[in-house]
Every structure is written in structure tokens, then in C-alpha cells.
């Protein structure tokens, strides 16, 4: 029997995911999660498996090779020795084509500011790091051309959620430790991580705010860990579905204006504001513009915003938690060029990419060329997302 083409496999799996989303809508959704007492990692995993059993079992028989990947398209490059980045769709040096990115955990406490190098990130995730301390968030920055880094951070610990999200990109996760809950995830065969031992820079702050990635460190650490710089067998393929022409969401009947979005992250009050000059969304937190002193205080800004309604489980009384990122059919928004549409998202395995669909048409979402911000909003505060 002839093997299915990539396009056929993509269409078949997309149809399966869409069917699963329809099936899931018949179940009653449970918003948030109750606090657990003295819960072990094994108990958490069992509960997670029980939650996933609500979904069609065909989704959990998939392996990495079944995950939809974008078909290879032959394009004439307008630039010599350049290719379109799989993270941003921008034209970059062809020498980087096979290079896997890094995913860097960045502290988002006010004391950690200013962040150095964050404008070099191609994709930035923001998510609740703990149910304590006003649900403080942490950032995870994906960087493709990481050998250019001269100072990035400061670096802090990771959570289990970040291990799974970094794996979507086959990225090497850079962090400084984490709670014991991360141990089973860090040990997965798809996982690659560099923990601690980065440069300490005397900035007059407490020690936890002094660790940064400095020039040349990542190359050295890759070699010491025996990691290949190139994508390996666990790379699930290109993550986003980019449009090579500018997307105008105002042409869609379900589009709404979005010149500002305020996220229900009470500790740092994250907000993104549309900049009509650059046609991107500038990031603000703690009531101020987020600037990067590593690059002349440039403001952090994004072409695409993906906002996900995500359930979570609290793991103990200290506030440690994990997002249920393996899920199908939950709500979200895609925002670009001053407009927003509703989407649904699906992730069918720990290192499977998160796929987004236009909620109105059911078609896989296309996004614009440029940098992307992804927020995982706790489901129990999803109603508080404010779009203006």
C-alpha cells in the first residue's frame, strides 16, 4: 500500500482533531482546579490521565509522526543564502535552518526588571508560575539565533508546563532548577535542558536576580551536555501556519476591534497595546512599557498575539501548579493588526505542537509574519480578559 502523503496525513489528523473538538463540547467543563493536599507526582499524573480520558482515544494513539506538519513549499528566495524562519516566517540566514532554538526561562518579578535581551526572542510565552504571590507570571522566550546572545535574562527555575511547551519546538530549555514536580518531565526522551551555572552579574540585587546567559555560554554548554545544535528525531515539524501575504482580520465576519488587551495576571498586570505606526502590539507590565536595555531600551513588541483559555491543577499548598496543556477544543483569541478573532486550540501529546483553528470556520489558523506572544490564561479568570 502506498504511504500517505504529508498533505493527506495532515488533512486526516486535522479532521480527527476537529471531530474531537466537537465531541468535547458535549462534556461539562470544569473551570479551575481544587487545591490538593500532600499530592504526589504519581497522583497528579493519574488525575491528568483521568481528565484526558474524556477525549476520544484515537487522539492518544497518535505519535509524533502523526502530528500535522506544514507541507514543504518551494519558494523563490529574494535574498541569497536566506530562508524563512520557522518561528517568525522572516527571512534569516540559511545557516540557521537546521538549528534548534533555545527556550529561556525569565523571571518576571518586578525586582528582576529590566530584562536583558528579550527583544531578541522570536516567540514569548507568559503564564502563571504559581497560584501564590498574586499569581505571579514567568516568561519563556524562544530564540532561534541564540549564538548572538551577549546577555539574556535573568534566568530562573522552570515548571513542568514549560518542559512540554519547549518540546513543541524541539528547543533546549535553559533554566535554573525547579521543584521536584519537573523531574519526570525533564527525564523524558524528548527533553533537553541546561540547568543553572550561567553567568552571575553583580547588579546590586539578591542572588536569585543575578543569573544571565552571556556571550558564548550556550555554545559551550551544548558541547558539554552532548546536545546537537540541529533538530533531532523529536522535532515535530514547523509549528505555526504562516501566511506569506498580510492577513487582514477585518475581512472576517467574526472579527472585533482590539487596540488593547489586558490580561488577568493581577501581580504584574500584563497589557498589550496596538501601535498603529509599527502595526505591532507593545507590551506593558507593572504599569510601564517593557524595555530592553540590551538594545537601546527598545520596547518589547509583537505582530501576533495568541491567548489561550487553559485549565490547571494546583499541586500543593505552596502554589506549585501545572497547566493542562494537553487538551482539545478550548477557547482562545488570535490578535493582529488591530483586530481579534476567536479560535480554538488543540495539543494531543507532551511534545506535540499546539494547533490553532478559526472558531467560525474550523480551518487551521494562519498567522502573520513576525514575532508572537502566547499567553496561557487560567480558565477560572478567562472571563476577565479585557479586549478594547
BATIMAR-184027 format. One line per 4 residues: number of its first residue (from 0); for each residue x, y, z of C-alpha. Coordinates in Angstrom, 3 decimals, always signed. Example, Ala and Ser with C-alpha at 12.3 -4.5 7.8 and 13.67 -1.06 7.14 Angstrom:
2
0> +12.300:-4.500:+7.800; +13.670:-1.060:+7.140
This chain:
388
0> +0.000:+0.000:+0.000; +1.328:+3.402:-0.910; +2.323:+5.608:+2.010; +0.097:+8.586:+2.703
4> +1.487:+11.904:+1.521; +2.197:+14.591:+4.111; -0.793:+16.553:+2.847; -3.102:+13.528:+3.246
8> -1.804:+12.836:+6.741; -2.182:+16.496:+7.665; -5.779:+16.574:+6.412; -6.668:+13.315:+8.177
12> -5.248:+14.322:+11.553; -6.766:+17.810:+11.323; -10.149:+16.205:+10.701; -9.633:+13.960:+13.744
16> -8.802:+16.949:+15.940; -11.829:+18.880:+14.711; -14.066:+15.879:+15.396; -12.563:+15.646:+18.867
20> -13.290:+19.300:+19.493; -16.927:+18.746:+18.555; -17.137:+15.719:+20.849; -15.507:+17.584:+23.706
24> -18.103:+20.363:+23.551; -20.740:+17.890:+24.777; -18.956:+17.435:+28.075; -19.413:+19.717:+31.033
28> -16.299:+21.817:+31.525; -14.746:+22.051:+34.936; -13.280:+25.501:+35.479; -10.087:+25.748:+37.543
32> -8.981:+23.074:+39.967; -9.328:+22.377:+43.681; -6.336:+22.620:+45.925; -4.821:+19.228:+46.669
36> -3.286:+18.073:+49.934; +0.074:+16.291:+50.100; -0.294:+15.222:+46.494; +2.500:+13.170:+44.930
40> +3.690:+13.388:+41.336; +2.183:+9.968:+40.659; -1.240:+11.085:+41.926; -1.117:+14.186:+39.744
44> -0.252:+12.092:+36.711; -3.134:+9.716:+37.404; -5.562:+12.627:+37.689; -4.220:+14.093:+34.468
48> -4.740:+10.770:+32.717; -8.289:+10.610:+34.052; -9.017:+14.063:+32.674; -7.588:+13.135:+29.291
52> -9.755:+10.012:+29.151; -12.688:+12.304:+28.375; -11.183:+12.795:+24.938; -11.525:+10.373:+22.013
56> -8.938:+7.626:+22.468; -7.782:+7.955:+18.851; -6.012:+11.164:+19.824; -3.885:+9.350:+22.376
60> -2.852:+6.597:+19.980; -1.056:+9.219:+17.905; +2.685:+9.502:+17.975; +4.965:+12.338:+16.927
64> +4.860:+11.240:+13.275; +1.073:+11.665:+13.235; +1.141:+15.321:+14.266; +0.158:+17.706:+11.457
68> +3.125:+19.441:+9.893; +3.097:+22.108:+7.258; +3.783:+20.766:+3.767; +7.090:+21.801:+2.247
72> +6.625:+24.684:-0.153; +9.276:+25.593:-2.672; +9.610:+29.381:-2.728; +11.978:+31.584:-4.643
76> +14.036:+33.479:-2.122; +14.539:+37.186:-2.855; +17.741:+37.065:-0.830; +20.827:+34.961:-1.391
80> +21.554:+32.373:+1.312; +18.380:+33.167:+3.241; +15.344:+31.146:+4.288; +12.057:+31.834:+6.066
84> +12.354:+31.226:+9.824; +10.018:+28.553:+11.123; +9.468:+30.699:+14.243; +8.626:+34.047:+12.581
88> +8.500:+33.452:+8.802; +11.018:+36.274:+8.425; +13.971:+35.870:+6.066; +17.065:+34.868:+8.050
92> +20.476:+33.333:+7.400; +20.192:+29.909:+5.730; +22.941:+28.627:+8.052; +20.320:+28.635:+10.815
96> +17.790:+26.463:+9.001; +18.550:+23.229:+10.868; +19.489:+24.882:+14.157; +17.119:+24.130:+17.026
100> +16.086:+27.070:+19.202; +16.537:+27.552:+22.916; +13.695:+28.274:+25.346; +14.880:+30.554:+28.153
104> +13.067:+30.893:+31.486; +12.981:+34.552:+32.511; +11.978:+35.836:+35.946; +9.038:+38.245:+35.779
108> +9.085:+39.634:+39.310; +9.354:+43.430:+39.349; +12.729:+43.153:+41.094; +14.079:+41.245:+38.067
112> +13.468:+44.182:+35.723; +14.810:+45.332:+33.394; +15.032:+42.173:+31.318; +18.103:+41.968:+29.099
116> +17.887:+40.619:+25.536; +14.171:+39.812:+25.493; +13.633:+41.721:+22.234; +15.825:+39.060:+20.570
120> +13.155:+36.424:+21.257; +11.098:+35.129:+18.323; +8.261:+33.803:+20.496; +7.485:+34.718:+24.109
124> +5.169:+32.739:+26.388; +3.684:+34.263:+29.521; +1.867:+32.170:+32.103; +1.062:+31.949:+35.786
128> +4.058:+30.486:+37.564; +2.373:+29.975:+40.920; -1.074:+30.353:+42.443; +0.686:+32.240:+45.271
132> +2.058:+35.798:+45.212; -0.851:+37.241:+43.250; -0.488:+34.542:+40.603; +2.857:+35.916:+39.502
136> +3.784:+35.083:+35.917; +7.012:+33.892:+34.341; +8.186:+34.265:+30.756; +9.655:+31.651:+28.429
140> +11.498:+33.150:+25.465; +12.265:+31.144:+22.327; +15.368:+32.294:+20.467; +16.423:+30.831:+17.131
144> +19.719:+32.682:+16.597; +20.970:+32.106:+20.143; +24.686:+32.262:+19.352; +24.277:+36.060:+19.011
148> +23.223:+36.415:+22.639; +25.505:+38.657:+24.686; +23.304:+38.999:+27.789; +19.880:+37.470:+28.374
152> +17.745:+37.190:+31.479; +17.762:+36.997:+34.362; +17.317:+33.231:+34.420; +15.011:+31.440:+36.872
156> +13.544:+27.987:+37.508; +11.166:+26.104:+35.235; +7.862:+24.278:+35.666; +6.541:+21.055:+34.099
160> +4.344:+23.066:+31.725; +7.399:+24.738:+30.208; +9.121:+21.414:+29.564; +6.173:+20.319:+27.418
164> +5.894:+23.656:+25.612; +9.623:+23.852:+24.845; +9.401:+20.342:+23.398; +6.863:+21.573:+20.830
168> +9.764:+23.394:+19.194; +12.462:+20.793:+19.914; +14.048:+23.605:+21.923; +16.716:+23.194:+24.593
172> +15.208:+24.568:+27.812; +17.514:+26.928:+29.718; +16.632:+27.425:+33.397; +17.938:+27.193:+36.923
176> +16.371:+24.151:+38.521; +12.756:+23.845:+39.589; +10.525:+21.947:+42.043; +10.671:+18.148:+42.129
180> +7.451:+18.073:+40.086; +9.522:+18.732:+36.953; +11.672:+15.606:+37.372; +9.529:+13.119:+35.385
184> +9.202:+15.629:+32.540; +12.876:+16.601:+32.432; +13.738:+12.880:+32.158; +11.552:+12.319:+29.070
188> +13.421:+11.207:+25.960; +12.195:+14.286:+24.057; +13.505:+16.680:+26.726; +16.767:+18.605:+26.564
192> +17.698:+21.165:+29.191; +20.547:+23.220:+30.586; +20.046:+23.973:+34.264; +21.955:+26.551:+36.278
196> +25.593:+27.512:+36.063; +25.103:+30.572:+33.871; +26.940:+33.847:+34.480; +26.404:+35.754:+37.703
200> +26.400:+39.514:+37.199; +26.691:+41.860:+40.165; +23.701:+44.153:+39.702; +23.171:+45.058:+43.350
204> +20.212:+42.677:+43.709; +19.658:+39.474:+45.680; +21.416:+36.413:+44.229; +18.284:+34.953:+42.616
208> +18.131:+38.002:+40.334; +21.758:+37.892:+39.140; +21.944:+34.938:+36.717; +22.154:+35.655:+32.970
212> +23.171:+33.875:+29.779; +26.288:+35.611:+28.493; +28.116:+35.587:+25.150; +29.391:+32.171:+24.070
216> +27.921:+30.294:+27.044; +25.262:+28.396:+25.136; +27.698:+27.019:+22.556; +29.931:+25.774:+25.360
220> +27.012:+24.307:+27.348; +25.629:+22.485:+24.290; +29.016:+20.835:+23.825; +29.333:+19.891:+27.497
224> +25.858:+18.336:+27.525; +26.450:+16.483:+24.255; +23.471:+18.183:+22.592; +23.364:+18.613:+18.860
228> +22.700:+22.156:+17.691; +20.454:+20.748:+14.986; +16.885:+19.480:+15.160; +16.706:+15.833:+16.164
232> +14.254:+12.938:+15.801; +11.823:+14.542:+18.278; +11.296:+17.653:+16.165; +7.582:+17.580:+15.240
236> +7.967:+19.940:+12.296; +7.048:+23.563:+11.725; +4.829:+24.923:+14.454; +2.873:+27.851:+13.025
240> +0.915:+28.093:+9.783; +2.209:+31.375:+8.339; +0.641:+33.424:+5.594; +3.071:+34.888:+3.078
244> +0.653:+37.773:+2.474; -0.533:+40.203:+5.130; -3.597:+38.953:+6.987; -6.408:+41.479:+7.467
248> -8.779:+40.074:+10.087; -11.287:+42.858:+9.402; -12.336:+40.852:+6.343; -13.652:+38.113:+8.645
252> -17.262:+38.377:+9.868; -16.261:+37.326:+13.392; -13.524:+39.968:+13.808; -13.712:+42.509:+16.628
256> -11.573:+45.611:+17.230; -8.604:+45.091:+19.528; -6.342:+48.033:+20.171; -5.633:+46.895:+23.732
260> -5.842:+43.644:+25.665; -5.434:+43.465:+29.437; -4.754:+40.003:+30.852; -5.965:+38.760:+34.252
264> -2.472:+38.465:+35.710; -3.021:+40.529:+38.888; +0.577:+40.587:+40.110; +2.172:+42.246:+37.085
268> -0.916:+43.490:+35.188; +0.228:+42.483:+31.697; -1.192:+44.570:+28.877; -0.570:+44.780:+25.133
272> -1.396:+47.960:+23.230; -1.644:+48.277:+19.457; +0.939:+50.560:+17.862; -0.586:+51.846:+14.621
276> +2.818:+53.018:+13.372; +4.615:+49.668:+13.674; +1.397:+47.604:+13.333; +2.509:+45.550:+16.325
280> +1.414:+45.197:+19.956; +3.651:+46.827:+22.563; +3.994:+45.006:+25.889; +3.450:+46.696:+29.245
284> +3.614:+45.372:+32.801; +3.694:+46.900:+36.273; +2.146:+49.987:+34.675; +5.159:+50.677:+32.457
288> +6.459:+49.948:+28.980; +8.667:+46.855:+28.908; +12.057:+47.951:+27.552; +15.300:+46.136:+26.776
292> +18.495:+47.933:+27.892; +20.492:+45.418:+25.871; +19.071:+47.066:+22.741; +18.850:+50.793:+23.450
296> +15.731:+50.385:+25.599; +13.666:+49.135:+22.663; +10.135:+48.202:+23.690; +9.083:+44.569:+23.516
300> +6.512:+44.269:+20.723; +4.724:+41.515:+18.779; +2.972:+41.076:+15.433; +0.815:+38.166:+16.634
304> -0.951:+37.513:+19.922; -2.347:+34.078:+20.817; -4.345:+33.998:+24.039; -5.331:+30.557:+25.381
308> -8.019:+29.605:+27.891; -6.209:+26.864:+29.849; -7.239:+24.800:+32.864; -4.704:+23.977:+35.562
312> -4.150:+21.843:+38.651; -2.627:+23.085:+41.873; -0.079:+20.577:+43.131; +0.415:+21.613:+46.749
316> -0.219:+24.291:+49.340; +2.845:+26.247:+48.244; +1.198:+27.295:+44.991; +3.055:+24.982:+42.625
320> +0.833:+24.130:+39.687; +0.700:+22.673:+36.198; -1.338:+23.790:+33.222; -3.391:+21.129:+31.406
324> -1.788:+21.998:+28.081; -2.735:+18.619:+26.617; -6.312:+19.409:+25.691; -8.608:+19.747:+22.700
328> -11.159:+22.391:+21.774; -10.545:+25.088:+24.377; -11.149:+28.720:+23.513; -8.702:+31.450:+22.633
332> -8.076:+34.596:+20.619; -5.836:+35.404:+17.695; -4.990:+39.111:+17.507; -3.112:+41.011:+14.809
336> -3.264:+44.400:+13.072; -5.804:+45.857:+15.487; -8.366:+43.041:+15.198; -9.170:+39.827:+17.059
340> -10.994:+36.604:+16.234; -11.998:+33.678:+18.406; -10.025:+30.465:+17.968; -9.906:+27.005:+19.489
344> -6.690:+25.151:+20.201; -5.559:+21.531:+20.447; -2.464:+19.761:+21.772; -2.547:+15.967:+21.699
348> +0.736:+14.993:+23.341; +3.531:+16.309:+25.535; +5.849:+17.205:+22.653; +3.119:+17.711:+20.040
352> +2.670:+21.264:+18.742; -0.313:+23.328:+19.822; -2.528:+23.840:+16.782; -4.974:+26.722:+16.441
356> -8.230:+26.774:+14.472; -10.545:+29.592:+13.411; -13.573:+29.024:+15.658; -16.003:+30.205:+12.967
360> -14.741:+28.154:+10.013; -12.894:+25.264:+11.695; -9.927:+25.879:+9.397; -6.384:+25.833:+10.733
364> -5.343:+29.330:+11.644; -2.900:+31.283:+9.510; -0.860:+33.984:+11.227; +1.186:+36.938:+10.059
368> +4.944:+37.067:+9.607; +6.617:+38.386:+12.738; +7.123:+37.737:+16.440; +4.425:+36.056:+18.515
372> +3.288:+36.412:+22.123; +1.397:+33.478:+23.681; -0.452:+33.826:+26.993; -1.838:+30.873:+28.940
376> -4.722:+32.383:+30.885; -6.131:+30.333:+33.799; -9.654:+29.220:+32.945; -11.062:+30.472:+36.236
380> -10.176:+34.039:+35.185; -10.803:+33.691:+31.428; -13.930:+35.852:+31.690; -11.705:+38.711:+32.939
384> -9.692:+39.014:+29.715; -10.429:+42.607:+28.645; -10.323:+43.476:+24.937; -10.826:+47.083:+23.855
